[in-house]
Amino acid sequence: MEGSAPNDGLHAQALIVTADPSALGEHVARALAGVWQASAGSARAGSATVDFHAWPDGLRLDAYAPSEDELAAAERAIGEAVAATDARVVDWRTRPSTLPGAAPLEPPVYNFPFDDDDE
């Protein structure tokens, strides 16, 4: 399955609440000429890539685009695909770390209290 997570693009997420996220994912993949395998899919909308995953409470969407206009176009394409169903997209949220001028995220630091002396 082809997906994308460009380092220099914008990233937005949404959740479509539905009782059957797999069926909805398959529908979205067909509508956007994408792919759907098992519980995940991917499609192109212009120069944007949209990855989607079935979760117990709905279909999670991750859209990656090089510009705000392309991101908005991908969101509209998903909205049109979903409009033919009973499900509705719940508010797209742009990941702040991908906005123009945002500082890059630092890798996480895990400080677990390992106690190896008691072995």
Secondary structure, 3 states (H helix, E strand, C coil): CCCCCCCCCEEEEEEEECCCHHHHHHHHHHHCCCEEECCEEEEEECCEEEEEEEECCEEEEEEEECCHHHHHHHHHHHHHHHHCCCCEEEEEEECHHHCCCCCCCCCCCCCCCCCHHHC
